[in-house]
Amino acid sequence: MTAIVPIQPGTLSLAAMHLRGGGLVAMPTETVYGLACNAANPDAVVRLYEAKGRPRFNPLIAHVANMEMAEQEAVFSDQAREIAAKFWPGPLTLVLPVAKTGTVSDIARAGLDTIALRMPAHPGARALIETFGKPLVAPSANRSGHVSPTTAQHVKEDLDGKVDLILDGGPCERGIESTIVSFVGERPVLLRAGALETPALEAALGASLIAREEADG
């Protein structure tokens, strides 16, 4: 049985202890609840993939608490940095080239030379990352193919016994996953529509986003 606990200093310390030991912790974000583990620990990442039933060729989003942590993991163009300054913390994931100083494990990136980064707005998620002190990969805390969880109880119903601890931060504000934009090529590419609306992004960019299909074509 997996315990559901409220977010407070003691439970954050307990959660960080589980994460340091290679464990899995469910945490609230403003989008959906995430299943978090130490992004630098390949064994923990493998356990996360197995708990979700997620194929390992599907890379994970690394969650950071601040820009210093983000810049250690990825190479930001001026444009990507401007967008991050405008929309982080928030429901936006940026795909960027991996930095030489990056710590996120290769298996979490599915062997790619890019990394997906997000700085969540939920204070509970940020507090956990800050307490742990390193990036956490955190896909939605559900079995792959199931509905993404927006409460701690949803997580328990889907992953009871597969996760070490569930941090309860109340219902998620958004209830839909983050928007994903790639800043790897010459122009930004919309990889997934999500909680941050495309018109707001395009207004900040001063240009239309390319759809994934156009970029692939």
Steps between C-alpha positions, in 0.01 A plus 500: 500500500634841403446783748348834401647783708447879503784722383695639795870521594509155658331323208716685249809375682355148500426523128853624429638206697302258281624677187864483612453127554375447145131512593193639329292785642177638358484879515240758402563749223271766356432272200460142631661290775847386400688179582838630606842340534863610502567596137868410539438147630456255210373220727231729640403609149467136390278434802286800402459375143398160634253643754325693224531229236655768280728408207860610555526666160262768631718765672405654833464865599750619760359744754719775647455754779689796351690625196837412649393135511353525149816653349711220644291249303435673168638752253261795469486720193414866559148431375452197726628699798252782428210255479609332823517839672145577388326167566701328775403390750201362314354228274760529224764238414798603289701250295859617477849366422660319793771697681841346563435557872169309486424239764175351367561136412518382143213256554273782619579682174441177302856532365432834332739795495210724602324545832144599592491748790222656703484724806166421666294776660349286776664597832501138617688380194750784523550433872571132436755575227666761721508260795650226282738747337513344153273457196215249523349326200126489554260370234134475596449273802284236331533183301569579136176526308296587809350841578754743648443552876392833641472395867712295739223241522508453122870414529435249778225330301731448203845450657443376858800289601709614201593839650668562835312814603223726371520869589152651515486858375129508427332492157712612204416845367527418128422131458679479165865435419756767421551647155825376341706717265834409341767768469754270336462603135495837326137562596299388806288188443180419689540136605192479724212738557419528868413723793682806365297623203676526164388861425669621820825332395482633147434851626811480719705359213367749247458213254295189437615169641581225255297182551695177548367369167637800314840465668516129418396563142 
